[in-house]
């Protein structure tokens, strides 16, 4: 899954939750699986970028780019975490 797919799925998840349309238990389960996978992917990307930052040979422009990418992944992870919370609340 690429970053564009991640963003598209995130938007689909948020729109489904926002629309108020009823989501079957099966659909909720599938969305929750996708959300968990997406959060895991974002976490892995953040950790990999951390290892790049710890490399002493990184130059300043590269460091700024890596930090920007980390911020993007953190934001996407946090947004998808909100989706997971709402899906779990619907299941309760």
Residue frames relative to the residue before (quaternion, step in Angstrom):
aa qw qx qy qz dx dy dz
X 1.0000 0.0000 0.0000 0.0000 0.00 0.00 0.00
X 0.2797 -0.7605 0.5667 0.1490 3.56 -0.87 0.98
X 0.7143 -0.4492 0.3212 0.4300 3.53 -1.32 0.18
X 0.6428 0.5213 -0.3315 0.4529 3.61 0.99 -0.73
X 0.6303 0.5122 -0.3269 0.4833 3.57 1.04 -0.77
X 0.6183 0.5537 -0.3343 0.4465 3.56 0.99 -0.90
X 0.6894 0.4751 -0.2778 0.4710 3.57 0.83 -1.00
X 0.6401 0.5241 -0.3283 0.4558 3.60 0.99 -0.80
X 0.6660 0.4875 -0.3026 0.4767 3.59 0.92 -0.88
X 0.6197 0.5399 -0.3393 0.4576 3.58 0.99 -0.82
X 0.6682 0.4904 -0.2965 0.4744 3.59 0.90 -0.91
X 0.6388 0.5174 -0.3286 0.4650 3.60 0.97 -0.80
X 0.6539 0.5123 -0.3141 0.4597 3.57 0.92 -0.89
X 0.6836 0.4796 -0.2957 0.4639 3.57 0.84 -0.96
X 0.6498 0.5183 -0.3233 0.4523 3.60 0.95 -0.82
X 0.6394 0.5185 -0.3317 0.4609 3.60 0.94 -0.82
X 0.6839 0.4729 -0.2870 0.4756 3.57 0.97 -0.84
X 0.6713 0.5129 -0.2858 0.4523 3.57 1.02 -0.81
X 0.6424 0.5761 -0.3284 0.3842 3.57 1.00 -0.82
X 0.3963 -0.7412 0.4622 0.2827 3.55 1.18 -0.45
X 0.4586 0.6656 -0.4733 0.3501 3.58 1.23 0.04
X 0.5386 -0.6361 0.4368 0.3383 3.52 -1.03 0.75
X 0.1894 -0.7618 0.6141 0.0815 3.51 -1.00 0.92
X 0.4210 -0.7159 0.4961 0.2533 3.55 -0.69 1.09
X 0.6611 -0.5061 0.3777 0.4050 3.55 -1.25 0.41
X 0.6419 0.5262 -0.3184 0.4579 3.57 1.01 -0.79
X 0.6609 0.4932 -0.3004 0.4793 3.58 0.97 -0.87
X 0.6292 0.5282 -0.3321 0.4634 3.60 0.99 -0.80
X 0.6516 0.5226 -0.3083 0.4552 3.53 0.96 -0.90
X 0.6650 0.4943 -0.2972 0.4745 3.58 0.94 -0.88
X 0.6530 0.5004 -0.3141 0.4739 3.59 0.95 -0.85
X 0.6452 0.5194 -0.3213 0.4590 3.58 0.98 -0.80
X 0.6273 0.5223 -0.3320 0.4727 3.60 1.01 -0.78
X 0.6515 0.5057 -0.3104 0.4726 3.57 0.95 -0.90
X 0.6636 0.5131 -0.3041 0.4515 3.57 0.91 -0.93
X 0.6524 0.5064 -0.3176 0.4660 3.59 0.95 -0.81
X 0.6394 0.5165 -0.3162 0.4738 3.57 1.02 -0.81
X 0.6690 0.5092 -0.2969 0.4527 3.56 0.93 -0.90
X 0.6352 0.5065 -0.3292 0.4811 3.58 0.99 -0.80
X 0.6421 0.5268 -0.3178 0.4574 3.59 0.97 -0.81
X 0.6447 0.5153 -0.3147 0.4688 3.57 1.01 -0.82
X 0.6568 0.5030 -0.3089 0.4692 3.57 0.94 -0.86
X 0.6289 0.5292 -0.3272 0.4663 3.59 1.00 -0.83
X 0.6576 0.5091 -0.3079 0.4622 3.59 0.92 -0.90
X 0.6502 0.5108 -0.3171 0.4645 3.59 0.96 -0.82
X 0.6367 0.5258 -0.3239 0.4617 3.59 0.97 -0.85
X 0.6648 0.4984 -0.3022 0.4672 3.61 0.94 -0.87
X 0.6471 0.5110 -0.3240 0.4638 3.58 0.96 -0.82
X 0.6575 0.4980 -0.3112 0.4720 3.56 0.96 -0.82
X 0.5864 0.5613 -0.3600 0.4600 3.59 1.12 -0.62
X 0.6662 0.4975 -0.3125 0.4594 3.58 0.92 -0.86
X 0.6111 0.5283 -0.3493 0.4748 3.60 1.11 -0.63
X 0.6604 0.5168 -0.3107 0.4474 3.59 0.94 -0.84
X 0.6564 0.5162 -0.3129 0.4526 3.58 1.09 -0.64
X 0.5276 0.6109 -0.4059 0.4286 3.58 1.28 -0.20
X 0.3981 -0.7606 0.4684 0.2089 3.57 -0.54 1.16
X 0.6543 0.5402 -0.3182 0.4229 3.61 1.17 -0.38
X 0.4659 0.6746 -0.4524 0.3509 3.59 1.23 0.06
X 0.3100 -0.7545 0.5430 0.1996 3.59 -0.91 0.84
X 0.7307 -0.4832 0.2680 0.4009 3.56 -1.25 0.45
X 0.6701 0.4761 -0.3384 0.4581 3.69 0.78 -0.80
X 0.6413 0.5062 -0.3304 0.4725 3.58 1.01 -0.74
X 0.6286 0.5389 -0.3353 0.4495 3.58 1.00 -0.80
X 0.6484 0.5101 -0.3194 0.4662 3.58 0.96 -0.83
X 0.6508 0.5138 -0.3151 0.4617 3.59 0.98 -0.84
X 0.6617 0.5001 -0.3069 0.4668 3.58 0.95 -0.87
X 0.6560 0.5005 -0.3172 0.4674 3.59 0.93 -0.83
X 0.6184 0.5290 -0.3375 0.4731 3.58 1.05 -0.74
X 0.6571 0.5048 -0.3095 0.4665 3.59 0.91 -0.91
X 0.6279 0.5263 -0.3380 0.4631 3.59 1.00 -0.77
X 0.6508 0.5162 -0.3191 0.4562 3.58 0.93 -0.86
X 0.6294 0.5258 -0.3294 0.4677 3.58 1.02 -0.80
X 0.6883 0.4731 -0.2878 0.4687 3.58 0.84 -0.93
X 0.6248 0.5236 -0.3487 0.4626 3.60 1.00 -0.69
X 0.6440 0.5181 -0.3193 0.4636 3.57 0.97 -0.87
X 0.6770 0.4872 -0.2958 0.4657 3.59 0.86 -0.95
X 0.6284 0.5298 -0.3312 0.4634 3.58 1.00 -0.80
X 0.6757 0.5014 -0.2954 0.4526 3.57 0.88 -0.96
X 0.6405 0.5182 -0.3218 0.4665 3.58 1.01 -0.79
X 0.6892 0.4582 -0.2914 0.4797 3.58 0.91 -0.85
X 0.5705 0.5597 -0.3806 0.4653 3.62 1.15 -0.49
X 0.6285 0.5239 -0.3345 0.4676 3.60 1.01 -0.75
X 0.6156 0.5318 -0.3374 0.4737 3.57 1.05 -0.77
X 0.6482 0.5209 -0.3190 0.4547 3.58 0.89 -0.93
X 0.6519 0.5215 -0.3164 0.4505 3.59 0.91 -0.90
X 0.6772 0.4846 -0.2951 0.4684 3.57 0.93 -0.88
X 0.6368 0.5181 -0.3315 0.4649 3.59 1.02 -0.74
X 0.6577 0.4984 -0.3102 0.4721 3.56 0.98 -0.81
X 0.6266 0.5292 -0.3363 0.4628 3.58 1.04 -0.74
X 0.6390 0.5238 -0.3242 0.4607 3.60 1.04 -0.70
X 0.6584 0.5238 -0.2960 0.4521 3.54 1.14 -0.70
X 0.6236 0.5789 -0.3339 0.4055 3.59 1.18 -0.55
